[in-house]
Amino acid sequence: MGGANSTDHSGGHRAWIGSFTSGGGRGVTTAAVDPLTGALTPLTATDVLADPSYLAHDRRTGVLYAVSETERGAAGAFKATADGLTALGPAVRVGGSGPTHLSLAGGRLLTANYTSGSVSSLPLAADGGIAGPASVLTHQGSGPDTGRQEGPHAHQVLPDPSGRWVLSTDLGTDSVRICASDPANGSLRVHSETVLRAGTGPRHLVFHPAGEVAYVLHELEPQLTVCRWNAESGRLEPVGEVPVASTGAPGGVRAYPSAIVASPDGRFVWAAVRGADAIATFSLAGGAEKPQLTGTVPCGGSWPRDLAADPAGRRLYAANERSGDVTWFDVDPLTGQPRRAGSVAVPAATCVVFG
């Protein structure tokens, strides 16, 4: 684990929890992580940034980044210290509205702006702060679900394992865009676009640790699309689909998958499913391209917006937005099945990241 200032007073490590301040959340909560049990203990919180729904931690510099999922759309940077978080300057506009995800790539900060259907690239200062201004790539297109796909809705942006490409999933256009970054100014341009099945609403993807397979999780239909990834050509090729959950939960409630995680050893994939309020486990014993659903367990609360694994892959953490808690699970090393181990109250919780 290792980022700067990531160890707390008790010898454990740090985690940070995002939340919706507009929903009663505390903003970004710093928590201690018990090294033996994985239990989280909230220490401090800061609400200087509105609705910090997604976080990313740079272990090299110890800087924590957060989006402000608001109409104005912004991102903030914080230095993690023994006393909590210190803002590295004011929040910076991302040039898009409703940012829902961010990541680091090529020395820049990337954000996926859901409402405006765009992806932004922002320069960073020497101290890790956000320098601005943003370079913005706007997506084009729509989908058959007129209520959710009237236009583009970028939901996630991340670098591929080789560091050569940037991928963005778009719920509104049923596609994943593969972009190249201009080495001179960091702006993104579309290199290729992988079109997925219409109406499925791709939300998040994760790469298998070997780097040659990616799993795309869909929000509008509980499906997982398996794709081959070619880092040489920058091409993503769908090769199959696997159901994540039944199309409806008890009482006729729809299932809305939200987040996907791959185990560091490449043996399992897990997905969080809202509505069903469950965590689905997939075994990769048959190969990376053949995930097999082996079971589901309750997420420990309501509306799991995010799912995270600790750096060792021994535990999973579900940020349950509507029940206002983070629940953690021990992972069976043989089967990959999660077993509930504890929970902590965090109002309007949206994500968890580790130092």
Secondary structure, DSSP 8 states (H G I E B T S, - for coil): ---TT-B-TTS-EEEEEEE-GGGT--SEEEEEE-TTT--EEEEEEE-SSS----EEEETTTTEEEEEE-SSS-EEEEEEEETTEEEESSS-EE-SSSSEEEEEEETTEEEEEETTTTEEEEEEB-TTS-B----EEEE-----S-TTT-SS--EEEEEE-TTSS-EEEEETTTTEEEEEEE-TTT--EEEEEEEE--TT--EEEEEE-TTSSEEEEEESSSSEEEEEEEETTTTEEEEEEEEE-S-SB-GGG-B-EEEEEEE-TTSSEEEEEEETTTEEEEEE-TT-TT--EEEEEEE-SSS-EEEEEE-TTSSEEEEEETTTTEEEEEEE-TTT--EEEEEEEE-TTEEEEEE-
